[in-house]
Amino acid sequence: MLTAEQLRAWERDGFLVLEDFVSPGRCDELKARAHELIAGFDPDEVQSVFSTHEQTRTSDEWFLTSGDTIRFFVEEEDTRTVNKIGHALHDLDPVFDGFSRMAGLAEIAQDIGLADPLLLQSMYILKAPHVGGEVTSHTDHTFLWTDPPSVVGFWFAIEEATLENGCMWALPGGHRLPVRKRFRRASAEDVDAGTVFDTFDPEPYPSSLDGRDEIPLPARKGTLILLHGLLPHRSDANRSDRPRDAYTVHVIDGTADYPADNWLQRDRALPLRGFAVPGGAAAG
């Protein structure tokens, strides 16, 4: 699936942009399903804010028990506006299931070295016009820890992502930096309840490395961006008049250890699955 040149870019930069990976029609289908789910959500029932700042990630029960269900999270600036749907869309909703396991993804996972790829979590992210929040620089390994590190983000532009509406930014080569923090469930020895950060280095990730500056990753509709789990990346707030819908599936290697104190846990009744769909085929 990936060329030798693309694999070299992946290993060098820690990200890879694959334009026109998904048809516009299929993006529209996923967006329609997401908004259908939102239409059935009453924001007065639960107001769990998806915090866009790494230092204040939510640790309420709505968040901590969302690993094997479909939950809604709202914006900090407007709690009537959904920011995210997560975290088991890929296993519990047939439209998201088919999208998450479309043809080609299993081959990509194999190409980048995942021996036993398992789809861990999924997120439909809505950066609404004017109120879509900033996501500060972070690594996915911080939040989805495995030993050794293995998580890879499969990020899909469901709408065009631009500098104005909050496209992704990444630090080329930043996946070679040591991880700064780990986010986990609190233990009996911790002062804080819910979740804590283990800080290994209090310094923020740099904006340049080895003479290369952090760069924006604008993406037209249907683009797939692969993100190494150790790559620092972020996105700005959306102050434009245009939405920026995106969908992310985080994949881990089943050969790696997944700690029991990771924030995201699953009920045994919903085990992790790979890219195969029932019957053993890949989704088309």
N, C-alpha and C positions, 0 to 999 in steps of 0.2 A: 504493500500500500504506500509506504513512504520511500522516497528516493534516497540514494546515498547522500545527496546534497542536503536534503531536508533533515536527515538524521545527524549530519554534521552540525547544522544550524541548531538543532535541538540540544545536542551535547554542549555546544559552545555557549548558547544564550540562555537555555533553561525554559524557553517557550518556542512555540511554532505556530504560525498563522496560516491556516488553510482556508483560502477564500472559496466561496461558492460550494461549500461542502454539502449544504442542505438547500433544497429548493425553496424558493419563496413561498410556494403553496404549502409546503410542509411546516414552515415557520408559522404561517397564518393559522394552520390547523392547531398547532400547539398553543398559540396565543389565545385562540378562541376557547379552547378547553380550559386554560388557566382563568380566563375571565368568567367563564361559566361557573367554575368553582367559587370564584370570589363573589359572584352574584348570590350564592347561597350562604355566604358568611355574614353573620351579624356582629359588627365590631363592638357592640355593647355587651356581648357575652363574655369575651376575654380580651383584655388589652395588654398583650405582651409585646413590648417594644423591641424591635430588632435594633440593638444599639450598633451604630456604625463606627464606634470607636473601640479599639482593641482593649483599652484599659477598663471599659465598663460594659463588657458583654453581659447580657442578661443571664441570670442563673435561676430563674423561677421554674416551678414544676412544669408549666406549659412548654417551656423550652427543653428542659432536661428529659422529658418523657416523649419527645417528638421524633425519636429515631426510627420508630416503626409505625408511624401514622402520618396523616396529612394535617398540618397545622398552619395557621395564618399569623403573621407578625406585622405590626403596623409601624408607621414612620414616627420618629421622635418629634418632628415638627407638626405633624397632623395625624393624630391617632384615629382618624376616620379613614385614612388612606393605607391600603395594604402595601407593605414593602416587600414581603417575601412569603412564599408558600414552600414549606418543607416538612419532613425531610425524607419521606419514603414514597414520593410521587412515582418514581421509576418502578416500584414493585406493586403499588396499590391501585394505580389508575391505568387503564388499558392504553389510552392515547399516549401518556408519558412513558409507559413501558415500551411501546413500539418505537417511539422516538429515541429513547435511551439505548436501545439495542439495535439500531439501524445498521444496515450492511456497511462494512468498512471499519467500524469502531473496534471490533475484536482484533482485526489485523493490525490496526494502529497500536493497540495495547501490546500486542506481541512484538511489534517492531521496536518499541521503546523499552522493551525488556521486562515487562510484567509477566512473570511465569504463570501465575494463577490469578488473573484479574477478577476482582469482586466489586460490584457496584455498591458502595457504602452509603452514600447519601445523595440526594438531589435537591435543588433549590430553583424555583422560578422567581427571579428577582425583578421587581418593577421599580425603576427610578422614575417616579412620576414627575411630570412637568412642574418646575418651580420648587418642589419640596423633596425630591429624591435625594437621599442623604449621601454624604461622603463615606467612603470606606478607606480607613487609613492603611498605611503600608504594613503588610503582614505576610506570613507564609502559611500555607495550608497545613504543613506538617505540625505547626504550633497547635492547631486545633484538632487534627486528625492524626494522632501520633501512632507510628508503628516502629518496630525495631527489627531490622533497619528501616530507615525512612523509605516509604514506597508510594505515598499518595500522589496522584496526578489529577489535575482538574481538567475536565473536558467542558470548555465554556463556549456556548453557542450564542451568537448574536441573532436574537429573534426580531429585533428591530435594528436599524442602523445605529451604531455607536460612534459618536463624534466627540470632538473636544468640547463642544458646547453642551452636550447632554450627558456627559460623564463616562467617556470611554475608559478602558483600562490603561494603566501605566505599569511598566515593568522595568527592572534593572537588569540589563543584559549581563549574564555571567553571575548574577547574584546568588544563584543556587549553589555556588561553591563557598559561600560565607557560612560560618557556624550559625546554627539557629539561636535566636536570642531568648525565646521564651517557650514554655509549654503551658497550655490551658488544660485543666483536668478537674474532675470532681474532687471536692474537698474530702479529706480523711478526718478521723477522730482527732488527730493531732493538730489540725489546722484551726486557726482562730475564726476564719470566715466560714460561713455556711454556704452550701451550694457548690460554688466553683472557685478555683484559685488559679493564679498564674505562678508558675515556677520561673523565676528570672535568672538567666545565666549571664546575661550581659544587658545592663540597663540602657546602653546607648541605642538610639534608633538606627534603623537601617540607613546606610548612606544613599545619597542621590546620584552618586557616580562611583565607578569601580574600574580600576586599571585603564583610566583615560576614556571610559565610555559612560555617558550620562544616561540617567533614567529616560525612557522614551515612551511616548503615547502609542497605543495600539488601536487606532480607529479601525472599525470593522463594519463592512457593509452587511446587510441582512443575509443570513445563511452562512456566515463565516464561522469556522471552528477554530478556537485558540486552545492549544495544549499548554498547561502550566505545570512545571515541575513543582513538587511539594515544598521544596526549599527555596523557591524563587520569591523574593519580595515583590509584591504587586499591590496596586491600590486603584481607586477610582474616585474622581471628583464628584461633588454634588451636581445635581441637574437643576440649573436655574433657567433652562431654556423652555420654549413652548412645546417641545417634542418629547414623547416618552422614550425610555430606553429599556425595553424588556430584554432580558437575557435568561438563559437556562444553563445551569451547571450540574454536571454529574461528577462526583469525586469517586475515584477508583483506587483501591488499594491492592496490594499483592497478598494473596492468601497464604503465601509461604512465610510472610513476616508476622511477628507477634503483635497482636492488638490488645493493649493493656485494658484491664478490667476497670480502671479508673478514668478512661477516656470519657468525656462528657456524653458522647453519642453511643448509646447502647441499644441492643435489639432484643426483643422477646424471642425465645427459642422457636416460637411458632412461625416466625418470619425470618428464616436464615438468609444470609447474604447469598446472592446469585451472581453469576458472571453474565456474559453477553448473550448466551444462548437463550432462545425463547422456548416455551414448552414444545416438545417434539424434537428438540435438538437442533433446529435450524436457526439462522440469524435473521432478525427482522429485516424486512425490505423497506 
